[in-house]
Amino acid sequence: MNALEALWELGPRSLLSLYHVEVFAVAVTLVVYFCIISSPD
């Protein structure tokens, strides 16, 4: 079973969790970005 078949079997729950992981990653990236911007260089 490859990853695509696994996702297909798990269905919406896996897509939802992937969505949450992606949103979390974007949030962390923004926080790090703003910390770098606001810190004196």
N, C-alpha and C positions, 0 to 999 in steps of 0.2 A: 504493500500500500504506500503510495507516494503522498507527499504533503497535500496536494490538491484533493485527492480522494479523502484524506483524513478530514480536511476542512469541510468537504461536502457532506460527510457523514455526521460531523458534529453540528453543522448547520448554523443558525443565527447566533447561538451562544458564543461560538468561537469568533464569529465576525464581530460581535459586540465587544468581546474581550480584546481583540486585536485593535478595535477602534479606541478603547480606553487606553491601551498601551501607547498608541500613536499620540493621543491627546496628551498623555503624561509626558512623553518624550518631548513634544513641542513645548510644553509648559516649562520643563527643566531647562531646555535650550534657551528659552526666552529669559529665564531667571539668571542663568549663567551669563548670557549676553549683556543684560542690563548691569550685572555686577561688574563685568569687565569695562563697560562704558563709563560707569559712575566712579570707578576707582581711578585715583590720580596716576597718570602715566609717568 
